Amino acid sequence: MLFAVWSGNPEKVAELMSQNPDFKVNMGLDRNGGTLLHHACQGDHRYAVIPLLLAHPDIDVNVKSISGYTPFYYACSEGRPSCVREMLKDSRVKVNEPNNDGETPLWWAARNGHLEIIMWWIVSGREMDLGKPGDDKTDAIGVAKK
């Protein structure tokens, strides 16, 4: 299943899900506890499998890795606009969920200059917590200026 996600192959993911409907969709698959959805959000070519994973009845869209990264966090921090667009469509996604260090997805998108992600976020109409001015871990505008 993980290889099908890495390959961004929605047909194969759908086939494997139908063959084993009881698979553990939220199970950690790597040393950081990344799930299938985490891995799907780490490669823009993988965005096509995201709707299949989101449709699974047991999916936890906000599951955190050991470091506190949600799938949406990965998509924002790594600059994956197609993945961000898919995740923003799901109202269950907590877009402002910080990692264990208190850094938010928007802060990382701003820090890394991922303007396309920020634009898609604005267009989505989802809440944008710009953080506390001067806070090194949440001030999205401040970090963007740097």
C-alpha positions in Angstrom: 0.0 0.0 0.0 2.8 2.4 0.9 4.4 1.9 -2.5 1.1 2.6 -4.3 0.9 5.9 -2.2 4.5 6.8 -3.0 3.8 6.2 -6.7 0.8 8.4 -6.6 -1.3 5.5 -8.1 -4.9 6.0 -7.1 -6.1 2.9 -9.0 -3.7 0.7 -7.1 -4.5 2.3 -3.8 -8.3 1.8 -4.5 -7.6 -1.9 -5.4 -5.6 -2.5 -2.3 -8.2 -0.8 -0.1 -11.0 -2.9 -1.5 -9.0 -6.1 -1.0 -8.3 -5.3 2.6 -11.0 -3.0 4.0 -9.8 -3.6 7.6 -6.3 -2.2 7.1 -5.1 0.2 9.7 -5.2 3.6 7.8 -3.8 5.5 10.7 -0.9 3.2 11.5 2.6 4.7 11.7 4.7 3.3 8.9 8.1 4.9 9.5 10.4 5.8 12.4 8.6 9.1 12.8 5.2 7.6 12.9 4.1 8.8 9.5 0.9 7.3 8.1 -0.2 6.8 4.6 -1.7 10.3 4.5 1.5 11.8 5.8 3.4 10.1 3.0 0.8 11.1 0.4 1.2 14.8 1.5 5.0 14.7 1.0 5.0 14.5 -2.7 3.0 16.7 -5.1 2.7 13.8 -7.6 0.9 11.8 -4.9 -2.1 14.2 -4.5 -4.4 11.9 -6.5 -4.4 9.3 -3.7 -5.4 11.8 -1.0 -9.1 11.8 -1.7 -9.1 8.0 -1.4 -7.4 8.1 1.9 -9.7 10.9 3.2 -12.7 8.8 2.2 -11.7 5.9 4.4 -14.2 5.8 7.3 -11.5 5.4 10.0 -9.1 8.1 8.7 -7.8 10.6 11.3 -6.9 13.6 9.0 -5.1 15.3 11.9 -3.0 12.4 13.2 0.4 13.6 14.3 3.8 12.0 13.8 6.2 11.7 16.7 7.4 15.2 16.1 3.8 16.5 16.0 3.5 16.9 12.2 0.1 16.5 10.7 -0.2 15.5 7.0 -1.3 19.1 6.2 1.7 20.4 8.0 4.0 18.3 5.8 2.2 19.5 2.7 2.7 23.2 3.7 6.2 23.0 5.0 7.5 21.0 2.0 5.7 23.1 -0.5 3.2 20.7 -2.0 0.5 22.9 -3.5 -1.6 20.1 -5.0 -1.6 18.3 -1.7 -2.5 21.4 0.2 -5.4 22.0 -2.2 -6.8 18.5 -1.6 -6.4 18.8 2.2 -8.0 22.3 2.3 -11.2 20.8 0.8 -11.7 18.6 3.9 -13.3 20.6 6.7 -11.9 18.1 9.3 -8.4 19.3 8.6 -7.1 21.5 11.4 -5.1 23.9 9.3 -3.5 25.8 12.2 -2.4 22.7 14.2 1.2 23.3 15.5 4.0 20.8 15.7 5.6 19.8 19.0 7.7 23.0 18.9 4.7 25.2 18.4 5.4 26.0 14.7 2.4 26.2 12.5 1.9 25.0 8.9 1.4 28.7 7.8 4.5 29.7 9.5 6.5 27.1 7.7 4.9 27.9 4.3 5.8 31.6 4.9 9.3 30.8 6.1 10.1 28.6 3.1 8.5 31.1 0.6 5.8 28.8 -0.6 3.6 31.6 -1.9 1.4 29.2 -4.0 0.4 27.4 -0.9 -0.5 30.6 0.9 -2.5 31.8 -2.2 -4.5 28.5 -2.3 -5.1 28.8 1.4 -6.5 32.3 1.0 -8.7 31.2 -1.9 -10.0 28.3 0.1 -11.6 30.7 2.6 -10.2 28.6 5.5 -9.0 30.3 8.7 -5.5 31.7 8.7 -3.9 32.2 12.0 -1.1 34.7 11.3 0.4 34.0 14.8 1.5 36.4 17.5 3.6 39.3 16.1 7.2 38.8 17.2 6.8 35.2 18.2 9.6 33.2 16.5 7.4 30.1 16.1 4.1 31.5 15.0 4.5 35.0 13.4 4.0 34.1 9.7 4.3 37.7 8.5 7.5 38.3 10.5 9.1 35.1 9.2 8.1 35.9 5.7 9.8 39.3 5.9 13.0 37.7 7.0 
